[in-house]
Every structure is written in structure tokens, then in C-alpha cells.
Amino acid sequence: MDRPHLAPVVRLRPAFMSRRAVRAATPLALLTGLVLALAACETVPPPPAPPPAAAGLPDGPAKPFSAGKGWTVTIHTPPGGKAFCVAERGIAVGQDAAPRLTFRTASTESGFILSGFTPSDSGATVKPGERYDLTASLDQGSRMSLSARGLPNGSLYVAIPTKSYLEELEPLARARRVSFRSSGLGDIGAMVLSGSSWAINASDECRILHADP
């Protein structure tokens, strides 16, 4: 009797990667995992937005209103804005760097600009948008404590509500001389106030006629 023929038994061997392939794959896998882990854990925040630049005072084309006592008053109309009035004294030859006062009147906020000065404190400069205390010492012995804002051109602006403009600037209208000082800037300088009474009143009259709604 014939014996049945059995199919040969095939033994399957497990597929092993070569040692060289294992050594090559392991560092790559570890590096990929490390990069993914760091990306998930370390989220870098976006850099903060820079602060907006400090704005100066609006300006526009000017036309004359009146002149007297060495002062001129002009009407300024910014494009798309409301008109305002400015009273300023002419600059004497050779005195471009001398401290100057410029009176400014508008419908709701008025005041004056102090410019052309060099702070006495070493290294002190006016920072745009920064607030500065300001003391005005008058030749009559009185003092005015004011708050000023730094402008981009290095000047100081003292804002006053228009409704109290004449009242608050009365000491400057009556005095003959004034000196300014700030704790952050030091001595700013002194100036003669001749004609200031006329300039303050004329700038307010200009405001009533041309700047008020």
C-alpha cells in the first residue's frame, strides 16, 4: 500500500531588521518625537505690538486775524478738523533758541506751548507724550503749578479748559517776567511777558469769532 505523500513543512522565520537598520532608525525616531514634544509644549508668544506714537497738536493753513504789542494772532484750519487760533511773538534776530510762549485757543481745550528751551539737567530731553510737572515763577512773587505734555518736536504743551482760559492765565497776563522749572527737566528758562495780556485776550477773541461752533 502506497504511503501518502505529505507536503514538506515550511518553517517561517520572523522578519528581523538588520542591526544597521535599527541603529539608523532609532535616532531619527527619537529626534522626531523630541521635536514634536517641544513644539507642543513650548509655544512662543507673538512679540508685543509697539505702542502708538505720541501725537502732536493738529495744525493747518493759517490766515491773519490781528497783530499788536509785538504779537500776531492767526486762524488755523486743519484739514477735516475744527479751526483754532494761535498768538505768538515774533522771533528776534539771534534769539531762535530763546524760550518762547505760544498761546493756543480752541472750542473746548486751550492753553499754551513752551518751546525753544534747553533743559538744564544733563541728558534730560522732552519725551513725546510724557507728562511733566511745570512751575511758573512770576516776578510778582506768585507761582503757578501746571501739568505739561511733551510734544514730538520737543516742546511742552499746557492744556487748559477753554471756559477757564482767561482766568487761569491771568497771572501770565499781569506779570512782566516768568521763569519755568520742571522736576524732570530742571530749569527751562525765563522770558519777558511784555504784551502777553494783549495776546491772551486777542487769542480768546479770535476763538470766539472763528473757532467756536
TORLOKOL-24199 format. One record per residue (C-alpha): residue in three letters; residue number from 1; x negated, y, z. Coordinates in steps of 0.02 Angstrom, whole numbers, plus 50000, padded with zeros to 5 digits. Each point is the difference from the previous one (the first is absolute). Layout:
N
{ALA; NUM; {X; Y; Z}}
...
END
This chain:
213
{MET; 1; {50000; 50000; 50000}}
{ASP; 2; {49932; 50163; 49949}}
{ARG; 3; {49962; 50126; 50136}}
{PRO; 4; {50081; 50171; 49978}}
{HIS; 5; {49881; 50135; 49948}}
{LEU; 6; {49997; 50142; 50126}}
{ALA; 7; {49960; 50177; 49947}}
{PRO; 8; {49836; 50060; 50067}}
{VAL; 9; {50015; 50108; 50157}}
{VAL; 10; {49940; 50177; 49973}}
{ARG; 11; {49940; 50086; 50156}}
{LEU; 12; {50027; 50189; 49996}}
{ARG; 13; {49862; 50102; 50075}}
{PRO; 14; {50044; 50164; 50085}}
{ALA; 15; {49948; 50150; 49900}}
{PHE; 16; {49867; 50093; 50094}}
{MET; 17; {49926; 50168; 49950}}
{SER; 18; {49816; 50002; 49982}}
{ARG; 19; {49903; 50076; 50142}}
{ARG; 20; {49940; 50138; 49884}}
{ALA; 21; {50181; 50047; 49955}}
{VAL; 22; {50049; 50002; 50184}}
{ARG; 23; {49854; 50111; 50044}}
{ALA; 24; {50046; 50119; 49858}}
{ALA; 25; {50186; 50010; 50040}}
{THR; 26; {49994; 50019; 50189}}
{PRO; 27; {49914; 50173; 50010}}
{LEU; 28; {50113; 50067; 49863}}
{ALA; 29; {50156; 49943; 50091}}
{LEU; 30; {49939; 50073; 50164}}
{LEU; 31; {49958; 50166; 49917}}
{THR; 32; {50171; 50010; 49916}}
{GLY; 33; {50089; 49966; 50164}}
{LEU; 34; {49896; 50127; 50092}}
{VAL; 35; {50038; 50135; 49871}}
{LEU; 36; {50186; 49963; 50009}}
{ALA; 37; {49998; 50004; 50190}}
{LEU; 38; {49909; 50166; 50004}}
{ALA; 39; {50119; 50074; 49872}}
{ALA; 40; {50148; 49948; 50106}}
{CYS; 41; {49930; 50062; 50165}}
{GLU; 42; {49908; 50159; 49952}}
{THR; 43; {50116; 50124; 49916}}
{VAL; 44; {49906; 50163; 49968}}
{PRO; 45; {50118; 50149; 50025}}
{PRO; 46; {50002; 50130; 49863}}
{PRO; 47; {49896; 50157; 50035}}
{PRO; 48; {50099; 50142; 50081}}
{ALA; 49; {50065; 50133; 49883}}
{PRO; 50; {49900; 50163; 50008}}
{PRO; 51; {50090; 50142; 50091}}
{PRO; 52; {50080; 50130; 49888}}
{ALA; 53; {49896; 50153; 49966}}
{ALA; 54; {50043; 50152; 50105}}
{ALA; 55; {50105; 50119; 49898}}
{GLY; 56; {49957; 50183; 49981}}
{LEU; 57; {50123; 50142; 49994}}
{PRO; 58; {50101; 50015; 49840}}
{ASP; 59; {49953; 50140; 49883}}
{GLY; 60; {50057; 50071; 49835}}
{PRO; 61; {49992; 50148; 49882}}
{ALA; 62; {49998; 50167; 50091}}
{LYS; 63; {50073; 50170; 49962}}
{PRO; 64; {49974; 50161; 50099}}
{PHE; 65; {50124; 50062; 50130}}
{SER; 66; {49915; 50145; 50089}}
{ALA; 67; {49832; 50067; 50058}}
{GLY; 68; {49942; 50112; 50141}}
{LYS; 69; {49876; 50022; 50143}}
{GLY; 70; {49872; 49897; 49904}}
{TRP; 71; {50119; 49851; 49984}}
{THR; 72; {50097; 49929; 49853}}
{VAL; 73; {50159; 49898; 50008}}
{THR; 74; {50042; 49879; 49860}}
{ILE; 75; {50144; 49882; 49960}}
{HIS; 76; {49953; 49821; 49958}}
{THR; 77; {50115; 49876; 49914}}
{PRO; 78; {49941; 49817; 49999}}
{PRO; 79; {50065; 49894; 49855}}
{GLY; 80; {50161; 49921; 50061}}
{GLY; 81; {49981; 50076; 50173}}
{LYS; 82; {50062; 50149; 50099}}
{ALA; 83; {49915; 50169; 49989}}
{PHE; 84; {49893; 50067; 50143}}
{CYS; 85; {49904; 50161; 50034}}
{VAL; 86; {49817; 50029; 50041}}
{ALA; 87; {49915; 50152; 50076}}
{GLU; 88; {49811; 50007; 49986}}
{ARG; 89; {49864; 50129; 50014}}
{GLY; 90; {49878; 50032; 49858}}
{ILE; 91; {49828; 49923; 50025}}
{ALA; 92; {49864; 50131; 50021}}
{VAL; 93; {49843; 49980; 49894}}
{GLY; 94; {49873; 49890; 50090}}
{GLN; 95; {50127; 49936; 50127}}
{ASP; 96; {50065; 49845; 49911}}
{ALA; 97; {49953; 49890; 50149}}
{ALA; 98; {50080; 50112; 50132}}
{PRO; 99; {50151; 49929; 50092}}
{ARG; 100; {50165; 50053; 49921}}
{LEU; 101; {50183; 49997; 50050}}
{THR; 102; {50134; 49968; 49871}}
{PHE; 103; {50182; 50018; 50053}}
{ARG; 104; {50125; 49884; 49918}}
{THR; 105; {50190; 50007; 50011}}
{ALA; 106; {50131; 49878; 49936}}
{SER; 107; {50182; 49961; 50031}}
{THR; 108; {49978; 49883; 50149}}
{GLU; 109; {49815; 49996; 50045}}
{SER; 110; {49877; 50144; 49999}}
{GLY; 111; {49832; 50033; 50081}}
{PHE; 112; {49823; 50047; 49956}}
{ILE; 113; {49844; 49921; 49924}}
{LEU; 114; {49827; 50024; 50075}}
{SER; 115; {49864; 49977; 49870}}
{GLY; 116; {49823; 50051; 49953}}
{PHE; 117; {49924; 49948; 50166}}
{THR; 118; {49856; 49888; 50052}}
{PRO; 119; {50027; 49902; 50162}}
{SER; 120; {49863; 50031; 50129}}
{ASP; 121; {49988; 49822; 50067}}
{SER; 122; {49864; 49901; 49913}}
{GLY; 123; {50075; 49879; 49875}}
{ALA; 124; {50179; 50054; 50030}}
{THR; 125; {50108; 50005; 49845}}
{VAL; 126; {50186; 50023; 49972}}
{LYS; 127; {50082; 49833; 49961}}
{PRO; 128; {50154; 50008; 49888}}
{GLY; 129; {50159; 49960; 50096}}
{GLU; 130; {49912; 50006; 50170}}
{ARG; 131; {50080; 50103; 50139}}
{TYR; 132; {49894; 50131; 50089}}
{ASP; 133; {50034; 50109; 50150}}
{LEU; 134; {49966; 50181; 49961}}
{THR; 135; {49978; 50145; 50122}}
{ALA; 136; {50013; 50178; 49935}}
{SER; 137; {49919; 50128; 50116}}
{LEU; 138; {50059; 50177; 49966}}
{ASP; 139; {49909; 50162; 50039}}
{GLN; 140; {50143; 50052; 50115}}
{GLY; 141; {49958; 49857; 50118}}
{SER; 142; {50143; 49883; 49954}}
{ARG; 143; {49982; 49825; 49929}}
{MET; 144; {50104; 49893; 49884}}
{SER; 145; {49998; 49810; 50014}}
{LEU; 146; {50036; 49926; 49830}}
{SER; 147; {50002; 49833; 49910}}
{ALA; 148; {49920; 49989; 49828}}
{ARG; 149; {49992; 49868; 49863}}
{GLY; 150; {49847; 49970; 49893}}
{LEU; 151; {50024; 50027; 49813}}
{PRO; 152; {49905; 49909; 49861}}
{ASN; 153; {49905; 50161; 49956}}
{GLY; 154; {49929; 50014; 50177}}
{SER; 155; {50120; 50134; 50061}}
{LEU; 156; {50115; 49995; 50151}}
{TYR; 157; {50187; 50025; 49988}}
{VAL; 158; {50105; 50060; 50147}}
{ALA; 159; {50184; 49963; 49969}}
{ILE; 160; {50134; 50106; 50083}}
{PRO; 161; {50190; 49984; 49984}}
{THR; 162; {50056; 50139; 49885}}
{LYS; 163; {50134; 50058; 50121}}
{SER; 164; {49866; 50044; 50129}}
{TYR; 165; {49864; 50056; 49878}}
{LEU; 166; {50002; 50186; 50045}}
{GLU; 167; {50014; 49967; 50186}}
{GLU; 168; {49858; 49874; 50011}}
{LEU; 169; {49882; 50103; 49892}}
{GLU; 170; {50033; 50163; 50092}}
{PRO; 171; {49834; 49988; 50096}}
{LEU; 172; {49905; 49991; 49834}}
{ALA; 173; {50101; 50148; 49935}}
{ARG; 174; {49956; 50109; 50151}}
{ALA; 175; {49817; 49952; 50022}}
{ARG; 176; {49851; 50075; 49910}}
{ARG; 177; {49883; 49852; 50012}}
{VAL; 178; {50016; 49812; 50031}}
{SER; 179; {49880; 49855; 50024}}
{PHE; 180; {50045; 49816; 49980}}
{ARG; 181; {49935; 49846; 50087}}
{SER; 182; {50044; 49815; 49996}}
{SER; 183; {49942; 49866; 50121}}
{GLY; 184; {49967; 49884; 49852}}
{LEU; 185; {49915; 50127; 49887}}
{GLY; 186; {49922; 50126; 50119}}
{ASP; 187; {49996; 50187; 49965}}
{ILE; 188; {50081; 50033; 49832}}
{GLY; 189; {49971; 50186; 49986}}
{ALA; 190; {50069; 50173; 50028}}
{MET; 191; {50087; 50122; 49883}}
{VAL; 192; {50074; 50174; 49995}}
{LEU; 193; {50190; 50007; 49993}}
{SER; 194; {50021; 50169; 49919}}
{GLY; 195; {50162; 50004; 49901}}
{SER; 196; {50060; 49833; 50070}}
{SER; 197; {50161; 50077; 50066}}
{TRP; 198; {50044; 50059; 49825}}
{ALA; 199; {49953; 49832; 49923}}
{ILE; 200; {50104; 49898; 50122}}
{ASN; 201; {50155; 50107; 49976}}
{ALA; 202; {49979; 50013; 49811}}
{SER; 203; {49981; 49812; 49982}}
{ASP; 204; {50159; 49973; 50101}}
{GLU; 205; {50093; 50127; 49893}}
{CYS; 206; {49940; 49908; 49844}}
{ARG; 207; {50062; 49837; 50072}}
{ILE; 208; {50173; 50072; 50034}}
{LEU; 209; {50016; 50066; 49823}}
{HIS; 210; {49921; 49858; 49901}}
{ALA; 211; {49973; 49842; 50103}}
{ASP; 212; {50161; 49978; 50098}}
{PRO; 213; {50137; 49898; 49915}}
END
